[in-house]
Amino acid sequence: MAALFFLAFAFFAVGQASVKRNAAQTAADAAALGAARVTRDGIEDEFLDALEAGDVDRLNDLLNGEDMDGAGGCAAAADYANDNEADRTSCDWVDAPPGYTVGVRTQGTVGNSVVPGTETKHAEAKATAVVEPRCTADDATGSEVAFTCDGDDVTVDATVGGFQLNLAEFFSVHLSE
């Protein structure tokens, strides 16, 4: 009977460790995605200027990651990790496509169990998120810029009153392998 109880508690400890590992991966994913989004949003003013000027070459440069330097990305990663009860342990810039690889360590431990040492064990995880273009700028006529976005033709006129730039329409921020 004692052996069965021990086995049950051991399975419980494995479950606790699995839950903590999943929490670490969630925190790493959120941190990497947050860092990549800050990187994408960092070019908003330049993108809008190029859009208003109808500068197709500059738009394509920006869509291909030029001038995405990641300023503020690691700070955002630390905030997102902390929001998910983890600490950022590493934050590395990825060049092509631009993005970040972020490592985290959970603030809490696995907890007490029949397995010795679990009360001091933290879970760790890493994730990479990148910014990739959804569009290419094809042509500009006057104040209108023609794009091909995910296979669809899209025309944008940034000079129209009430225009709101949404970079999520032009870029995908997603987890990478």
N, C-alpha and C positions, 0 to 999 in steps of 0.2 A: 504494500500500500504506500509506503514511504517513497519507493522508487517511482510510482505513478505520480505522486504529488510533486516530486522533484522534476520529473519529465514535464508535467503541466506547467510548472513555474519556469522551466527552461524555455518552453515554447512561448510563454508570455514574455520573457526577456527578449527573445528573437523578434517578437512582434513590436515591442517597445523600440528596439534598435531600428527596425524597418520604418516605423512611423517617423522617428527622428531623422533618418536618412532621406525620406521623402520630403520632410520639412526643409532640410538643407538644400535639396535639389530645387524646390519651389523658390526658395530665397535666392539661389544662384541664378535661376532663370529670370526672375523679376529684376534682379540687379543688372544682369547683362542687357536685358531688354530696355531698362531705364537708361542705361549708359548710351546705348545705341540711339535711342530716341532723342536724347539731348544732343548727340552728335548731328543727327539729321536736322533738328530744329535750329542748330547753330548757324546754318546757312540761309535762314529764312530771308533776311534782309537782302543778301546778295541775289538770291533766287528771284525775289520780287523785283529788284532793280533790273535784272536781265530780262525778266518777263515784260515789264513795262517798256523797256527799250527795244523789245523784239529781237534781242541778240541770241540767235539760235545756237551759234557756236559756244557762247558762254553757258547757255542753258544745258547743252549736252555735256560740257565739261563738269558742271555742277552735278548733273545727273549721274555722271560716271565717278563721283566721289572726290573730285578736285576741291580743295579747300575744306574738306571735312577733316579737321585736325583733332577732334575729340575733346576740345576744351570743355571742362566741367563734367565729362563723362564718368570719371572715377568717383567724384564727389556724389554724383547722382546714384552710382552703384552702391556706395556706402549707405546712403539714405534708404534705398529700396531694400537692401539687405537688413538694415536695422528695423525697418517696418515689418519685416518677416522674422524677427527675433534671431538674427544672425549677424555676424561681423564679417566685413569684407576682409579677406586675407591676401588677395592679389587682384590686380586689375591691369591687364595688358592690352595695348592697342593692336588691332589687326588691320593690316593695310588694304588687302584686296579680297573681297569687298570690304569697305571700312566698317569697323565695329570693335567689339571688346570681348575678351575672355576674362571672366570674373570668377574668382574663387571665394567661397564663404565657409564659415564655421559656425555652427549653431551656438547660441548663447547658453542654452540649456543642455544638460547632459541626458544620456539615455535613462538614468535614474537607478534606483536600488533594485536589485533582483538577486536571484540565487546564483547568478553568474558573477564571480568576483571581479571587481574593477569597473563595472558598468556605471557606477555612480560618478566616475570622473571622465567618462568617454563622451566626447562631442562628435557630432556628425559633420563631415565635410563634403563639399560638392563643387563642381565647376560647370560653367555654361558659357557658350559663345553666342553672341547675337550680332547680326550684321545689318547694314543698310544697303539695299539694292534698288536700282531704278525700276519703276514700273513703266516708264515712258521714255520716248526719244522725241526731241524737238525736231520737226521736219522742215518747217518753213514759217516765215513771218510775212504778213501782208498788212501794212499799216500798223495798227495797234493789236491785231489778232495774231496769235501764234498757234500753229497747227502742231499737234502732238499725236503720236501713236502710243496709246496706253493699253497694255495688256491685249494688244491686237485690235483695239478699237480706235477709230479716228476721233480726236477731241480737239475742239478749237476753244482757246481761252483769250479773253480780252480783259486784261488787268486794269484798263483805264475806265471801265464801266463803273458807275457809282455803286457803292455797296459791295464791291468785289472783296472777297475774303480768301486769302491764300490758305490752302490746307495741304501741307506737304505730304500728308498721308495718301493723297491722291496721286502723287508723283513718285513716291518711294515706299518700299516695303521694308519694315523692320521686323525681323524674325530670328528665331533661334537657328543656329547652324550646327552642323555635326562637330 
